[in-house]
Amino acid sequence: MTKHYLHYLTDVMSHQWNDPALTDYGENHEYTFGELAVEMLRLHVLFEQLGIKRGDKIALAGRNCANWAVAYLAITSYEGVVVSILQDFTAEDISHLLEHSDSELLFVGPYVWKDLQNQKMPAKLKAALSLEDWRMLYEAEKGTVPNEKEWHAAFLSKFPRGVEPEDIHFAADENALSLINYTSGSTGSPKGVMLNGRSISNNIEVGMKILPVEPGQRLVSMLPLAHMFGQVCELLYPLCSGTHIFFLTKSPTPSILLKAMKEVQPYLVVTVPLVIEKIYKKNLDPLLSKWAIRTFWHIPVIGNIIKKRVKKGLRNAFGGKLRYFICGGAAMNPIVEKCLMDIHFPLSIGYGMTECGPLIGGNPPKYFKARTGGVPVSNMDVKIDLPNEAGIGEILVKGENVMLGYYKNPDATNAVFTEDGWMRTGDLGRLDRKKNIYIKGRCKTMFLGASGQNIYPEEIEDKLNNQEAVGESLIVEREGKLVALVFPDETLTKRMTLEEIQQLMKANLQKLNGLIPSYSKVADIEVQDKPFEKTPKRSIKRFLYK
């Protein structure tokens, strides 16, 4: 039986009351576990004064920070429903989602509020509070939000002797709706994914099982907390294990990120493949391209010495205490993946989606198999629907992590579930005998060849991205022909003319077509003058390109 994550958090608070829990990196703002508990209870008092009831919706929209985590935990422990909105949405979209979600209260960061304050607020929204210091930014009716003095007096009347560990008793109904997560994904309009306490708690228990952690270890949070990957893997699972979390409160440049890693010395790095691929291209590729390294790489004794030094250097770049390096959200470049596995880097690539909060597949690094998304996690079943002769079909899932449905969208909910309760992921893949999940692409992105062959653009893109000076690519279909859109690697092409880049891409096209079956050959490469637009998990928004 799954233990509710708020019970894990209660246990951690009682044992680590004075230990640091949440820190805004580079800023003088930190909570111990005890201070976190007190601030959660202070917000409970505010909710009561605002007339917020169990099951009411409270929205969160802002960049990563300690107060984002405090507000999230205060809402769920009050038995409210968190409405998680990505800070990168437009102000108009956020206003629409506040109305669609029936949110009665909004916690908002300054980056978001700057534009949102000019939008008309939904009729049901009572107030908007700053994520910086809880001050009132908007109230529907004057006098709705108590001032600081009134709020403090109400808190003191409830806890006249202050708050002690034995006062922490958070209500937790694992079946109740806990979260509505709005995410754009890569296929267009956002949907509100409804997750209950059981889904979130099972995800956290999976993290504890796959990536065990000792209390007091550290982690740098860099992924958007409004996205399920960051929310579970960089906040809830580590915090419920007693981890001290450092938040990068601004969009991190590579130099700031590496500086934070060296200072914090995290036990775990959770990221998307794009981050490690950039580090590989900048730092490892020039080294591994040297004749001597390539020559001795596979020779047993000398090769092992080289690999150990490469591993140590990469590990030190992430602070020197790294035990797990977890990637998700997109496929990793196979050359980068192979290099990391050759040096026995603690890599594991998981498979998931927001609708499963997010985990479907995963493995500890020592059991991770290349080119897979792991095996089905605890309390989750995976099967392949209508597999072809290669065993490839749509991936279907069922289990504790699966969502309740899409908020106020029964048509979309009915479309994604089969009659017998399996959820369609929209992903194509296959399973091997040990249940390792191989992702082949999206159902909607698969092309049908002239003779009925299935063409997976992601596989072609993998090979194209390994060609000279290719930064990122996207395969599209035009009038029955495949065309590659390429944004060049600017570090390699900044001194080249457009004509020289195009000539290089023609050579890349010839090499690419020599690596893929004849039915999936690419007719042309078009050079893009700017990077592809991305989702928060750094995958390309395919629907924007034709």
C-alpha positions in Angstrom: 0.0 0.0 0.0 1.3 3.4 -1.0 2.1 5.8 1.9 0.9 9.3 1.4 3.8 11.7 0.7 2.6 14.2 3.4 3.2 11.4 6.0 6.7 11.0 4.7 7.1 14.8 5.0 5.7 14.8 8.6 8.3 12.1 9.6 11.2 14.1 8.0 10.1 17.3 9.7 10.0 15.6 13.2 13.5 14.1 12.7 15.2 17.0 10.9 13.3 20.0 12.5 16.4 22.3 12.6 18.1 21.0 9.4 18.0 23.2 6.2 15.3 22.2 3.7 14.8 24.9 1.1 17.3 27.6 -0.1 17.1 30.1 -2.9 20.6 29.8 -4.3 22.7 33.0 -4.2 20.0 34.7 -2.0 19.6 35.2 1.7 16.4 33.1 1.9 16.2 29.7 3.5 13.8 27.5 5.4 14.7 24.7 7.9 12.2 21.8 8.0 10.8 23.3 11.1 10.4 26.7 9.5 8.8 25.1 6.5 6.2 23.5 8.7 5.5 26.8 10.5 5.1 28.7 7.2 2.7 26.0 5.9 0.5 26.3 9.0 0.7 30.1 8.7 -0.7 29.9 5.2 -3.4 27.5 6.5 -4.6 30.3 8.8 -4.6 32.7 5.8 -6.7 30.2 3.7 -9.2 30.0 6.6 -9.5 33.8 6.8 -10.1 33.9 3.0 -12.8 31.3 3.2 -10.9 28.7 1.2 -12.4 25.2 1.8 -11.2 21.7 1.3 -11.2 20.9 -2.4 -11.0 24.5 -3.5 -8.5 25.3 -6.3 -5.4 27.5 -5.7 -3.1 28.4 -8.6 0.6 28.6 -8.6 2.4 30.5 -11.4 6.0 31.7 -11.0 9.7 30.8 -11.4 11.3 28.2 -9.1 11.9 29.4 -5.6 11.6 28.3 -2.0 8.2 30.0 -1.6 6.8 28.1 -4.6 7.5 24.9 -2.7 6.1 26.3 0.6 2.8 27.4 -1.2 2.5 24.1 -3.0 2.9 22.1 0.3 0.6 24.4 2.2 -2.2 24.0 -0.4 -2.0 20.2 -0.5 -1.7 19.8 3.3 -4.7 22.0 3.7 -6.5 19.5 1.3 -6.8 22.1 -1.3 -6.1 21.5 -5.0 -2.9 22.9 -6.5 -3.4 24.4 -10.0 0.1 24.2 -11.5 0.7 26.7 -14.4 3.9 27.1 -16.3 5.4 30.6 -15.9 6.3 30.7 -19.6 2.6 30.8 -20.7 1.4 34.1 -22.0 -0.5 36.4 -19.6 -3.6 35.8 -21.7 -3.3 32.0 -21.5 -2.7 32.2 -17.7 -5.8 34.3 -17.2 -7.8 31.8 -19.3 -6.5 28.9 -17.2 -7.3 30.6 -13.9 -10.9 30.8 -15.1 -11.0 27.3 -16.6 -9.6 25.8 -13.4 -12.1 27.7 -11.1 -9.1 29.0 -9.1 -10.1 31.0 -6.0 -6.6 32.2 -5.1 -3.4 32.8 -7.0 0.2 32.7 -5.8 2.2 34.5 -8.5 5.9 35.5 -9.1 6.9 39.0 -10.2 8.1 37.7 -13.6 4.5 36.5 -14.4 2.6 39.3 -12.6 4.3 42.0 -14.6 2.1 41.1 -17.6 -0.7 39.3 -15.9 -1.8 42.3 -13.9 -3.0 43.9 -17.1 -5.4 41.1 -17.7 -9.0 40.9 -16.5 -9.1 38.6 -13.5 -11.7 35.7 -13.5 -14.8 36.4 -11.4 -14.2 33.5 -9.1 -10.6 34.6 -8.1 -10.7 36.2 -4.7 -7.1 37.4 -4.5 -3.5 37.2 -5.9 -0.6 37.0 -3.5 3.1 37.5 -4.2 5.4 34.5 -4.2 8.2 36.9 -2.9 6.6 37.7 0.5 2.9 36.8 0.4 1.8 40.4 0.0 -1.5 41.1 -1.6 -1.3 42.1 -5.3 -5.0 41.8 -6.2 -8.3 41.4 -4.3 -11.7 41.1 -5.9 -13.3 42.9 -3.0 -11.6 45.4 -0.8 -10.9 43.9 2.6 -10.9 40.3 1.3 -7.2 39.8 2.3 -6.3 40.3 6.0 -3.4 42.5 6.7 -0.2 41.2 8.2 -1.3 42.2 11.8 -4.6 40.4 11.5 -3.0 37.4 10.0 -0.4 37.2 12.7 -3.0 37.6 15.4 -5.1 34.8 14.0 -2.0 32.5 13.9 -1.0 33.3 17.5 -4.5 32.5 18.7 -4.3 29.1 17.1 -0.7 28.4 18.2 -0.2 30.6 21.4 2.9 28.6 22.4 4.4 28.4 18.9 4.7 25.3 16.7 6.5 22.1 17.8 7.1 18.9 15.8 4.2 17.2 17.7 1.8 19.8 16.3 2.3 18.7 12.7 -0.6 16.5 11.6 -1.4 16.9 8.0 -4.6 15.5 6.6 -4.0 13.3 3.6 -6.7 11.6 1.4 -4.9 9.5 -1.2 -8.1 9.3 -3.4 -8.9 13.0 -3.4 -7.9 15.3 -6.3 -4.6 16.9 -5.3 -3.3 18.6 -8.4 -4.4 20.0 -11.8 -1.3 20.4 -13.9 -1.6 22.5 -17.1 1.1 21.7 -19.6 1.4 22.5 -23.3 3.4 19.4 -24.2 4.4 19.4 -27.8 1.0 18.9 -29.5 -0.8 22.2 -29.0 -3.5 23.3 -26.6 -2.9 22.7 -22.9 -5.1 20.3 -20.9 -5.6 20.2 -17.1 -4.3 16.8 -15.9 -6.0 15.7 -12.7 -3.8 13.7 -10.3 -4.8 12.4 -6.9 -2.6 11.9 -3.8 -2.0 8.2 -4.7 -0.5 9.1 -8.0 1.9 11.6 -6.6 2.8 9.4 -3.6 3.5 6.4 -5.7 5.8 8.5 -7.9 7.7 9.6 -4.8 8.0 6.1 -3.4 9.4 5.0 -6.8 12.0 7.7 -6.5 12.9 6.6 -3.0 13.3 3.0 -4.2 15.2 3.6 -7.4 17.4 6.5 -6.1 17.8 6.0 -2.3 19.1 9.1 -0.5 20.5 9.9 2.9 19.0 12.7 4.9 20.9 16.0 4.6 22.2 15.4 1.1 21.9 18.3 -1.4 20.2 18.9 -4.7 20.1 21.8 -7.2 16.6 22.3 -8.7 16.8 23.7 -12.2 13.7 22.2 -14.1 10.4 24.1 -14.0 8.6 23.1 -10.8 5.3 23.5 -12.6 6.3 20.6 -14.8 5.7 17.2 -13.3 9.3 16.0 -14.0 10.8 18.8 -11.9 7.9 18.9 -9.4 8.3 15.2 -8.4 12.0 14.5 -9.1 13.5 17.8 -7.9 11.1 18.8 -5.1 8.7 16.2 -3.6 10.7 13.0 -3.7 14.0 14.5 -2.4 12.3 16.7 0.2 10.3 13.7 1.6 13.7 12.0 1.8 15.3 14.7 3.9 17.2 16.4 1.1 18.3 20.1 1.3 17.1 21.7 -2.0 18.7 24.7 -3.6 16.5 26.6 -6.2 18.0 28.4 -9.2 15.5 31.3 -9.1 16.6 32.8 -12.5 17.0 31.1 -15.9 20.4 29.5 -15.4 23.3 30.2 -17.8 25.7 27.3 -18.2 28.3 29.2 -16.0 25.8 29.8 -13.2 24.6 26.2 -13.3 28.1 24.7 -13.1 29.0 27.2 -10.4 26.0 26.1 -8.4 26.8 22.4 -8.9 30.4 22.9 -7.6 29.2 24.8 -4.5 26.2 22.7 -3.6 27.8 19.3 -4.6 24.5 17.5 -5.3 24.0 13.8 -4.9 21.6 13.8 -7.8 21.2 15.7 -11.1 17.9 15.6 -12.8 17.8 17.2 -16.3 16.8 16.9 -19.9 19.2 15.4 -22.5 19.8 18.8 -24.1 21.9 19.9 -21.1 24.3 17.0 -21.1 24.5 17.0 -24.9 25.6 20.7 -24.8 28.3 19.8 -22.2 29.4 16.8 -24.3 29.7 18.9 -27.5 31.6 21.7 -25.7 33.8 19.7 -23.4 34.0 16.0 -24.3 33.7 15.9 -28.0 36.9 17.9 -28.7 38.8 15.6 -26.3 37.3 12.3 -27.6 38.0 13.4 -31.2 41.7 13.4 -30.6 43.6 10.6 -32.4 45.2 9.2 -29.3 42.0 9.0 -27.3 40.1 7.4 -30.2 42.9 4.9 -30.7 43.3 3.8 -27.1 39.6 4.1 -26.0 38.8 0.4 -26.5 42.2 -1.1 -25.4 41.5 -2.8 -22.0 44.1 -1.3 -19.7 44.9 2.1 -21.2 41.3 2.6 -22.3 40.1 2.0 -18.7 42.5 4.6 -17.4 41.3 7.1 -19.9 37.6 6.4 -19.2 38.1 6.7 -15.4 39.8 10.1 -15.9 36.9 11.3 -18.2 34.4 10.1 -15.7 36.1 11.8 -12.8 36.4 15.1 -14.7 32.7 15.0 -15.7 31.6 14.0 -12.1 33.7 16.9 -10.7 32.0 19.3 -13.0 28.8 18.4 -11.2 30.3 18.9 -7.7 32.2 15.6 -7.2 29.5 13.9 -5.0 27.2 12.8 -7.8 25.6 9.4 -7.4 22.7 9.6 -9.9 22.4 11.4 -13.2 18.8 11.1 -14.4 17.5 12.3 -17.8 13.9 12.4 -19.1 11.6 14.4 -21.3 13.2 13.5 -24.7 15.5 10.9 -26.3 19.2 11.3 -25.7 21.7 11.5 -28.6 22.9 7.8 -28.9 26.6 8.8 -29.2 26.4 10.8 -26.0 24.5 8.0 -24.3 27.1 5.4 -25.4 30.0 7.6 -24.2 28.3 8.0 -20.7 27.8 4.3 -20.5 31.3 3.5 -21.6 32.7 5.5 -18.7 30.2 4.0 -16.3 28.7 7.4 -15.5 25.7 6.9 -13.2 23.2 7.5 -16.0 19.5 6.5 -16.2 16.9 7.6 -18.6 13.3 7.4 -17.5 10.0 7.4 -19.4 7.0 9.3 -18.4 4.3 11.8 -19.1 2.3 14.4 -17.1 -0.7 12.1 -17.2 1.2 9.6 -15.0 2.6 12.2 -12.6 5.1 11.6 -14.5 6.7 8.2 -14.1 6.0 5.1 -16.3 9.4 3.6 -16.6 12.7 3.8 -14.9 15.7 1.9 -13.5 18.6 2.5 -11.1 21.7 3.4 -13.1 23.4 0.0 -12.6 20.4 -1.7 -14.3 19.8 0.9 -17.0 19.8 -0.5 -20.6 20.9 1.8 -23.4 18.2 3.3 -25.7 15.4 2.4 -23.3 13.2 4.3 -20.9 13.7 1.7 -18.1 11.2 -1.0 -17.0 7.6 -0.3 -15.7 7.8 1.3 -12.2 6.1 -0.1 -9.2 2.3 -0.4 -9.4 2.3 0.3 -13.1 1.5 -2.0 -16.0 2.6 -1.4 -19.6 1.5 -3.2 -22.8 1.8 -2.7 -26.6 -1.4 -2.2 -28.5 -1.7 -3.9 -31.9 2.1 -4.5 -32.4 3.4 -4.9 -35.9 5.9 -7.6 -37.1 8.7 -5.7 -35.2 6.7 -5.7 -32.0 6.0 -1.9 -32.3 2.7 -0.4 -31.4 1.1 2.2 -29.2 2.2 2.1 -25.6 -0.7 1.6 -23.2 -0.5 2.0 -19.4 -2.6 1.2 -16.3 -1.8 1.7 -12.6 -1.7 3.9 -9.6 0.2 6.8 -11.4 -2.4 7.2 -14.1 -4.5 10.5 -14.0 -8.1 10.8 -13.0 -8.8 12.6 -16.4 -8.6 16.0 -17.9 -10.4 18.7 -15.9 -13.7 19.7 -17.4 -12.9 17.9 -20.6 -14.8 14.6 -20.8 -14.3 14.2 -24.5 -10.5 14.3 -24.3 -10.6 12.0 -21.2 -12.8 9.5 -23.0 -10.5 9.6 -26.1 -7.4 8.7 -24.1 -8.8 5.7 -22.2 -9.8 2.4 -23.7 -13.0 0.7 -22.7 -11.1 -1.6 -20.3 -9.3 1.2 -18.5 -5.9 1.4 -20.2 -4.6 4.9 -21.0 -3.2 5.6 -24.5 0.1 7.4 -24.2 0.3 8.4 -27.9 3.8 7.0 -28.0 5.0 4.1 -30.2 7.3 1.6 -28.7 8.1 -2.0 -27.9 9.0 -4.2 -24.9 11.8 -6.7 -24.7 11.7 -9.9 -22.7 12.7 -8.1 -19.5 10.0 -5.4 -20.0 12.5 -2.7 -21.0 10.6 0.1 -22.8 11.9 1.2 -26.2 10.4 4.4 -27.5 10.2 4.7 -31.2 8.3 8.0 -31.6 4.9 9.6 -31.3 1.9 8.1 -33.1 1.1 11.6 -34.5 4.6 12.1 -35.9 5.0 8.7 -37.6 5.0 8.9 -41.4 3.8 6.1 -43.7 6.2 5.3 -46.5 5.2 4.8 -50.2 5.0 1.0 -49.7 3.4 1.1 -46.3 6.6 1.2 -44.2 6.5 3.0 -40.8 8.9 5.9 -40.7 9.9 7.3 -37.3 11.3 10.8 -37.7 12.9 10.8 -34.3 15.2 8.0 -35.5 16.3 10.0 -38.5 16.9 13.1 -36.4 19.1 11.1 -34.0 21.4 10.2 -36.9 21.3 13.7 -38.5 22.1 15.4 -35.1 25.4 13.5 -35.1 26.5 15.0 -38.4 29.0 17.9 -38.6 27.8 21.3 -37.4 24.2 20.2 -36.8 22.8 21.8 -33.6 19.3 20.4 -33.8 17.0 19.0 -36.4 13.4 18.2 -37.3 12.0 15.9 -40.0 8.8 17.0 -41.8 6.8 15.6 -44.7 6.0 17.7 -47.7 4.1 16.2 -50.7 5.2 12.7 -49.9 8.9 13.6 -49.4 10.9 13.9 -46.2 12.6 17.3 -45.6 15.1 18.0 -42.7 14.9 21.4 -41.0 18.3 22.1 -39.4 19.5 24.8 -37.0 23.3 24.7 -37.2 25.6 24.5 -34.2 26.6 28.2 -33.9 29.8 27.5 -32.1 31.1 25.7 -35.2 29.5 27.8 -37.9 29.8 31.4 -36.6 32.7 32.1 -39.0 31.0 30.4 -42.0 28.9 32.1 -44.7 25.4 30.8 -45.4 26.6 29.3 -48.6 29.3 27.4 -46.9 26.8 26.1 -44.3 24.5 25.0 -47.0 27.3 23.1 -48.8 28.2 21.4 -45.6 24.5 20.4 -45.1 24.4 18.9 -48.6 27.4 16.7 -47.6 25.6 15.8 -44.4 22.5 14.9 -46.4 24.5 12.4 -48.4 26.0 10.9 -45.3 22.6 10.7 -43.6 20.9 8.9 -46.5 23.7 6.3 -46.4 22.8 5.5 -42.8 19.0 5.0 -43.2 16.8 2.6 -45.2 15.9 3.7 -48.8 12.2 4.1 -47.9 13.1 6.8 -45.3 15.6 8.8 -47.3 15.6 12.6 -46.9 15.1 14.7 -50.0 16.5 18.0 -48.8 17.9 19.9 -45.8 16.7 23.4 -45.1 18.8 25.6 -42.8 16.9 27.5 -40.1 18.0 31.0 -39.0 16.9 30.6 -35.4 16.5 27.8 -32.8 13.3 25.7 -32.8 10.6 26.7 -30.4 10.6 24.4 -27.4 8.4 23.1 -24.6 9.5 23.6 -21.0 11.0 20.1 -21.1 13.1 21.3 -24.1 11.5 19.2 -26.8 10.7 20.8 -30.1 7.2 22.0 -30.6 6.7 19.9 -33.7 3.2 21.2 -34.5 4.6 24.6 -35.4 6.7 23.3 -38.3 5.6 22.0 -41.7 
